[in-house]
Amino acid sequence: MSLRIYNTLTRALEVFSPLEAGHVRMYVCGITVYDLCHVGHARATVAFDLVQRWLKASGLRVTFVRNITDIDDKIIRRSLENGETVRSLTDRMIAEMYRDFDALAIERPTHDPRATDYVPQMLQIVRQLEARGLAYRAGGDVNYAVRRFPGYGKLSGKSLDELHAGERVAVLEGKEDPLDFALWKAAKPAEPQDAQWDSDFGRGRPGWHIECSAMSCALLGETFDIHGGGADLQFPHHENEIAQSEGANGVPLASVWMHNGFVNIDNEKMSKSLGNFFTIREVLRKFDPETLRFFIVRAHYRSPLNYSDVHLDDARGALRRLYTALDAVPPAPVQIDWADPHAARFKAAMDNDFGTPEAIAVLFELAADVNRSRSADRAGLLKALGATLGILQGEPKAFLRAGASLDEASIEQKIAERAAAKQAKDFAAADRIRQELLALGIVLKDSPAGTTWEAKQ
């Protein structure tokens, strides 16, 4: 089956065919780096890491751009609050972002451009829009005239009148319409010097939306294959990107638009404005990174993701079952044979709009097969398929023993004491040692080959 992707623009599942045979060009809106990343950021970034992994597993070359927004109102406000330069703040937050992303096995994109490196390209687009009558100057700002672009609203599926009716912001001085948005913002006296640039329109800085238009066009061309981001970006950010890019260049911006679903807490969207968010760093104090990744991956990328410790505990238990199979039967290194029945079902699931729930169900079927057959090749296939999702690449015993309250040497000493007690037929003492370890979260497993242990789930 050919890969099919749900296209937000057409609201349909479509067979995917790259514009250039064998090569996919993909742009995903990245992080605004003024604070630590939260679980919503993890959800979006893991989702599109999964997409690019599967494209590569399908034999395609991928040029993947995920931008970094290092200039906007929040960044300026935070830098002033901290008494540090914009660059100092953003450098620090980028390092923290990658610390989190590396922990979650999120592969680095081909390009991770910083917005501040593309201000000249942004200004060129603004000049093109002004020349085409789609932008106007207003007191040092330059605004986009939304009603002059015929296709506005096609991504959100709303008419201009509907959008206008839902717009709560009053017409600001100098704006022709509440829906108009800033392409270039005049510098304000309180703003730091490293948040300002000289331009034809006066000293100032770019609006948020123009950043992505400039970076995607510069690195992928005027039209590329896939544009992705969170559902919260569909309107207005992505709608405005289309208006800017297509208004300036006269060609479609992207063939396919993809949007991942929200993260919810108690059925309410996680957001900083509501104060109901958790940073990745906070979650990783309680759960290992692969559990968090597995929790995200096993839900379909377009579905809502309900976050709770209970759901993460469940994800950890499920992941342990897969690692238990790999621990019992060390995997042989194998190349995936897509004609294999398990691999074929896995591929069919992933080719159906990256259907990870069904693909992971296949992994559990394969783990059961490994437990029955004790086949190193089947275990190798389980690990290889897991790699396409960015999971099951750790050492099984290390995962199963994570969280133990005793160090390994102490546990092994207790196991030796128990073995000696059994040898002396002091079964009461042997059972007491087992129970002592169990109370400390250590589960012993006896087999003809000896006694092993793992941390209690």
FENRABEL-V221546 format. One record per residue. N is the residue number from 1. PSI is psi in whole degrees, 0 to 359 (* if undefined). OMEGA is omega in whole degrees, 0 to 359 (NA if undefined). Layout:
# FENRABEL-V221546
n->N psi->PSI omega->OMEGA
n->N psi->PSI omega->OMEGA
This chain:
# FENRABEL-V221546
n->1 psi->138 omega->176
n->2 psi->153 omega->177
n->3 psi->129 omega->176
n->4 psi->137 omega->182
n->5 psi->138 omega->175
n->6 psi->122 omega->182
n->7 psi->113 omega->180
n->8 psi->327 omega->183
n->9 psi->318 omega->182
n->10 psi->351 omega->183
n->11 psi->44 omega->182
n->12 psi->155 omega->173
n->13 psi->123 omega->187
n->14 psi->146 omega->172
n->15 psi->129 omega->183
n->16 psi->128 omega->177
n->17 psi->114 omega->182
n->18 psi->149 omega->178
n->19 psi->325 omega->175
n->20 psi->123 omega->185
n->21 psi->127 omega->176
n->22 psi->1 omega->184
n->23 psi->123 omega->179
n->24 psi->130 omega->174
n->25 psi->120 omega->188
n->26 psi->135 omega->178
n->27 psi->132 omega->178
n->28 psi->133 omega->178
n->29 psi->127 omega->185
n->30 psi->212 omega->191
n->31 psi->143 omega->168
n->32 psi->113 omega->196
n->33 psi->79 omega->175
n->34 psi->353 omega->182
n->35 psi->177 omega->177
n->36 psi->150 omega->179
n->37 psi->146 omega->179
n->38 psi->181 omega->186
n->39 psi->329 omega->175
n->40 psi->320 omega->176
n->41 psi->319 omega->179
n->42 psi->318 omega->182
n->43 psi->311 omega->182
n->44 psi->316 omega->185
n->45 psi->320 omega->175
n->46 psi->320 omega->181
n->47 psi->314 omega->183
n->48 psi->340 omega->168
n->49 psi->318 omega->177
n->50 psi->316 omega->180
n->51 psi->310 omega->183
n->52 psi->327 omega->176
n->53 psi->316 omega->182
n->54 psi->323 omega->176
n->55 psi->317 omega->178
n->56 psi->318 omega->178
n->57 psi->336 omega->179
n->58 psi->5 omega->176
n->59 psi->13 omega->181
n->60 psi->146 omega->170
n->61 psi->135 omega->185
n->62 psi->125 omega->167
n->63 psi->109 omega->189
n->64 psi->120 omega->178
n->65 psi->124 omega->173
n->66 psi->111 omega->189
n->67 psi->166 omega->173
n->68 psi->119 omega->176
n->69 psi->110 omega->182
n->70 psi->20 omega->170
n->71 psi->121 omega->173
n->72 psi->180 omega->184
n->73 psi->316 omega->183
n->74 psi->320 omega->181
n->75 psi->316 omega->179
n->76 psi->315 omega->180
n->77 psi->315 omega->181
n->78 psi->321 omega->180
n->79 psi->322 omega->178
n->80 psi->319 omega->178
n->81 psi->320 omega->183
n->82 psi->345 omega->184
n->83 psi->35 omega->179
n->84 psi->163 omega->179
n->85 psi->158 omega->176
n->86 psi->317 omega->183
n->87 psi->320 omega->179
n->88 psi->314 omega->179
n->89 psi->310 omega->186
n->90 psi->324 omega->175
n->91 psi->315 omega->182
n->92 psi->317 omega->182
n->93 psi->330 omega->175
n->94 psi->317 omega->178
n->95 psi->319 omega->178
n->96 psi->321 omega->178
n->97 psi->312 omega->182
n->98 psi->334 omega->174
n->99 psi->316 omega->178
n->100 psi->314 omega->183
n->101 psi->321 omega->178
n->102 psi->321 omega->179
n->103 psi->325 omega->182
n->104 psi->11 omega->178
n->105 psi->34 omega->176
n->106 psi->118 omega->182
n->107 psi->146 omega->178
n->108 psi->141 omega->177
n->109 psi->168 omega->176
n->110 psi->318 omega->178
n->111 psi->138 omega->174
n->112 psi->69 omega->187
n->113 psi->143 omega->172
n->114 psi->135 omega->183
n->115 psi->321 omega->185
n->116 psi->344 omega->178
n->117 psi->357 omega->186
n->118 psi->23 omega->179
n->119 psi->318 omega->177
n->120 psi->320 omega->178
n->121 psi->325 omega->177
n->122 psi->314 omega->181
n->123 psi->325 omega->178
n->124 psi->320 omega->178
n->125 psi->319 omega->179
n->126 psi->318 omega->178
n->127 psi->319 omega->178
n->128 psi->318 omega->180
n->129 psi->321 omega->178
n->130 psi->319 omega->180
n->131 psi->330 omega->180
n->132 psi->3 omega->178
n->133 psi->17 omega->181
n->134 psi->358 omega->180
n->135 psi->150 omega->179
n->136 psi->152 omega->180
n->137 psi->146 omega->180
n->138 psi->97 omega->175
n->139 psi->41 omega->180
n->140 psi->339 omega->174
n->141 psi->161 omega->168
n->142 psi->124 omega->183
n->143 psi->152 omega->175
n->144 psi->131 omega->180
n->145 psi->93 omega->188
n->146 psi->318 omega->185
n->147 psi->350 omega->178
n->148 psi->354 omega->179
n->149 psi->112 omega->188
n->150 psi->331 omega->186
n->151 psi->6 omega->185
n->152 psi->130 omega->180
n->153 psi->354 omega->186
n->154 psi->333 omega->179
n->155 psi->316 omega->179
n->156 psi->343 omega->179
n->157 psi->21 omega->181
n->158 psi->147 omega->176
n->159 psi->164 omega->178
n->160 psi->323 omega->180
n->161 psi->320 omega->177
n->162 psi->316 omega->180
n->163 psi->320 omega->180
n->164 psi->320 omega->180
n->165 psi->328 omega->180
n->166 psi->355 omega->182
n->167 psi->121 omega->184
n->168 psi->351 omega->182
n->169 psi->127 omega->179
n->170 psi->160 omega->177
n->171 psi->121 omega->179
n->172 psi->157 omega->180
n->173 psi->127 omega->180
n->174 psi->346 omega->178
n->175 psi->138 omega->178
n->176 psi->335 omega->186
n->177 psi->145 omega->179
n->178 psi->334 omega->181
n->179 psi->343 omega->179
n->180 psi->149 omega->184
n->181 psi->160 omega->187
n->182 psi->130 omega->170
n->183 psi->324 omega->180
n->184 psi->134 omega->183
n->185 psi->130 omega->178
n->186 psi->142 omega->179
n->187 psi->143 omega->178
n->188 psi->150 omega->185
n->189 psi->324 omega->184
n->190 psi->349 omega->185
n->191 psi->143 omega->183
n->192 psi->156 omega->182
n->193 psi->328 omega->181
n->194 psi->12 omega->172
n->195 psi->24 omega->183
n->196 psi->146 omega->178
n->197 psi->150 omega->173
n->198 psi->147 omega->179
n->199 psi->172 omega->175
n->200 psi->337 omega->186
n->201 psi->6 omega->184
n->202 psi->170 omega->182
n->203 psi->136 omega->182
n->204 psi->206 omega->181
n->205 psi->162 omega->183
n->206 psi->154 omega->167
n->207 psi->163 omega->185
n->208 psi->315 omega->188
n->209 psi->324 omega->185
n->210 psi->337 omega->183
n->211 psi->311 omega->184
n->212 psi->324 omega->177
n->213 psi->317 omega->182
n->214 psi->314 omega->184
n->215 psi->318 omega->180
n->216 psi->317 omega->180
n->217 psi->318 omega->183
n->218 psi->324 omega->188
n->219 psi->339 omega->184
n->220 psi->350 omega->183
n->221 psi->171 omega->185
n->222 psi->332 omega->176
n->223 psi->132 omega->179
n->224 psi->182 omega->192
n->225 psi->307 omega->188
n->226 psi->133 omega->170
n->227 psi->127 omega->184
n->228 psi->167 omega->177
n->229 psi->179 omega->179
n->230 psi->156 omega->180
n->231 psi->333 omega->180
n->232 psi->344 omega->180
n->233 psi->350 omega->183
n->234 psi->315 omega->173
n->235 psi->132 omega->6
n->236 psi->349 omega->192
n->237 psi->306 omega->183
n->238 psi->326 omega->175
n->239 psi->319 omega->180
n->240 psi->325 omega->174
n->241 psi->315 omega->179
n->242 psi->313 omega->182
n->243 psi->316 omega->181
n->244 psi->306 omega->187
n->245 psi->313 omega->181
n->246 psi->329 omega->175
n->247 psi->324 omega->181
n->248 psi->320 omega->189
n->249 psi->340 omega->178
n->250 psi->15 omega->178
n->251 psi->158 omega->179
n->252 psi->143 omega->181
n->253 psi->311 omega->182
n->254 psi->147 omega->179
n->255 psi->320 omega->183
n->256 psi->133 omega->175
n->257 psi->126 omega->181
n->258 psi->140 omega->179
n->259 psi->127 omega->176
n->260 psi->155 omega->183
n->261 psi->170 omega->181
n->262 psi->160 omega->165
n->263 psi->129 omega->181
n->264 psi->148 omega->171
n->265 psi->121 omega->185
n->266 psi->44 omega->177
n->267 psi->19 omega->176
n->268 psi->137 omega->183
n->269 psi->131 omega->174
n->270 psi->129 omega->177
n->271 psi->152 omega->179
n->272 psi->327 omega->182
n->273 psi->330 omega->179
n->274 psi->349 omega->179
n->275 psi->13 omega->183
n->276 psi->46 omega->183
n->277 psi->158 omega->176
n->278 psi->134 omega->175
n->279 psi->156 omega->175
n->280 psi->320 omega->182
n->281 psi->319 omega->179
n->282 psi->317 omega->181
n->283 psi->321 omega->183
n->284 psi->352 omega->172
n->285 psi->337 omega->183
n->286 psi->333 omega->184
n->287 psi->147 omega->179
n->288 psi->155 omega->184
n->289 psi->323 omega->182
n->290 psi->328 omega->176
n->291 psi->316 omega->178
n->292 psi->317 omega->178
n->293 psi->315 omega->180
n->294 psi->319 omega->177
n->295 psi->319 omega->180
n->296 psi->315 omega->187
n->297 psi->326 omega->186
n->298 psi->350 omega->171
n->299 psi->145 omega->177
n->300 psi->141 omega->188
n->301 psi->333 omega->182
n->302 psi->349 omega->183
n->303 psi->156 omega->173
n->304 psi->149 omega->180
n->305 psi->114 omega->182
n->306 psi->113 omega->184
n->307 psi->133 omega->170
n->308 psi->159 omega->176
n->309 psi->326 omega->179
n->310 psi->316 omega->180
n->311 psi->325 omega->177
n->312 psi->322 omega->175
n->313 psi->318 omega->179
n->314 psi->319 omega->178
n->315 psi->319 omega->180
n->316 psi->319 omega->179
n->317 psi->319 omega->179
n->318 psi->318 omega->180
n->319 psi->325 omega->177
n->320 psi->323 omega->180
n->321 psi->322 omega->178
n->322 psi->317 omega->180
n->323 psi->330 omega->178
n->324 psi->320 omega->177
n->325 psi->319 omega->180
n->326 psi->334 omega->177
n->327 psi->321 omega->181
n->328 psi->327 omega->182
n->329 psi->97 omega->181
n->330 psi->127 omega->185
n->331 psi->140 omega->172
n->332 psi->148 omega->175
n->333 psi->122 omega->182
n->334 psi->153 omega->167
n->335 psi->139 omega->182
n->336 psi->125 omega->172
n->337 psi->104 omega->186
n->338 psi->353 omega->175
n->339 psi->344 omega->176
n->340 psi->137 omega->184
n->341 psi->317 omega->179
n->342 psi->314 omega->180
n->343 psi->322 omega->180
n->344 psi->319 omega->179
n->345 psi->322 omega->176
n->346 psi->313 omega->181
n->347 psi->318 omega->180
n->348 psi->321 omega->178
n->349 psi->313 omega->182
n->350 psi->328 omega->178
n->351 psi->349 omega->177
n->352 psi->75 omega->178
n->353 psi->43 omega->175
n->354 psi->56 omega->185
n->355 psi->76 omega->184
n->356 psi->326 omega->179
n->357 psi->317 omega->179
n->358 psi->322 omega->180
n->359 psi->319 omega->180
n->360 psi->328 omega->174
n->361 psi->322 omega->177
n->362 psi->322 omega->178
n->363 psi->321 omega->179
n->364 psi->324 omega->174
n->365 psi->317 omega->181
n->366 psi->322 omega->177
n->367 psi->320 omega->177
n->368 psi->321 omega->177
n->369 psi->318 omega->178
n->370 psi->317 omega->181
n->371 psi->326 omega->180
n->372 psi->312 omega->189
n->373 psi->336 omega->187
n->374 psi->33 omega->183
n->375 psi->123 omega->178
n->376 psi->328 omega->179
n->377 psi->321 omega->178
n->378 psi->321 omega->176
n->379 psi->322 omega->177
n->380 psi->322 omega->177
n->381 psi->320 omega->177
n->382 psi->314 omega->180
n->383 psi->319 omega->182
n->384 psi->319 omega->177
n->385 psi->321 omega->177
n->386 psi->326 omega->181
n->387 psi->327 omega->179
n->388 psi->343 omega->176
n->389 psi->358 omega->180
n->390 psi->26 omega->180
n->391 psi->169 omega->174
n->392 psi->26 omega->180
n->393 psi->358 omega->179
n->394 psi->173 omega->177
n->395 psi->122 omega->187
n->396 psi->314 omega->182
n->397 psi->323 omega->180
n->398 psi->320 omega->179
n->399 psi->314 omega->184
n->400 psi->334 omega->181
n->401 psi->355 omega->181
n->402 psi->137 omega->178
n->403 psi->0 omega->178
n->404 psi->141 omega->183
n->405 psi->347 omega->176
n->406 psi->153 omega->175
n->407 psi->160 omega->187
n->408 psi->321 omega->181
n->409 psi->319 omega->180
n->410 psi->321 omega->179
n->411 psi->315 omega->180
n->412 psi->325 omega->177
n->413 psi->317 omega->178
n->414 psi->320 omega->179
n->415 psi->319 omega->178
n->416 psi->320 omega->178
n->417 psi->321 omega->179
n->418 psi->318 omega->179
n->419 psi->321 omega->179
n->420 psi->321 omega->178
n->421 psi->319 omega->178
n->422 psi->321 omega->179
n->423 psi->323 omega->180
n->424 psi->6 omega->181
n->425 psi->27 omega->174
n->426 psi->75 omega->187
n->427 psi->334 omega->177
n->428 psi->317 omega->179
n->429 psi->320 omega->179
n->430 psi->318 omega->180
n->431 psi->325 omega->179
n->432 psi->319 omega->179
n->433 psi->318 omega->177
n->434 psi->315 omega->182
n->435 psi->322 omega->177
n->436 psi->316 omega->179
n->437 psi->320 omega->180
n->438 psi->320 omega->179
n->439 psi->335 omega->178
n->440 psi->8 omega->177
n->441 psi->21 omega->180
n->442 psi->121 omega->180
n->443 psi->125 omega->177
n->444 psi->142 omega->178
n->445 psi->116 omega->180
n->446 psi->142 omega->176
n->447 psi->168 omega->178
n->448 psi->334 omega->181
n->449 psi->352 omega->181
n->450 psi->192 omega->182
n->451 psi->129 omega->174
n->452 psi->173 omega->181
n->453 psi->161 omega->172
n->454 psi->163 omega->179
n->455 psi->142 omega->179
n->456 psi->138 omega->181
n->457 psi->* omega->NA
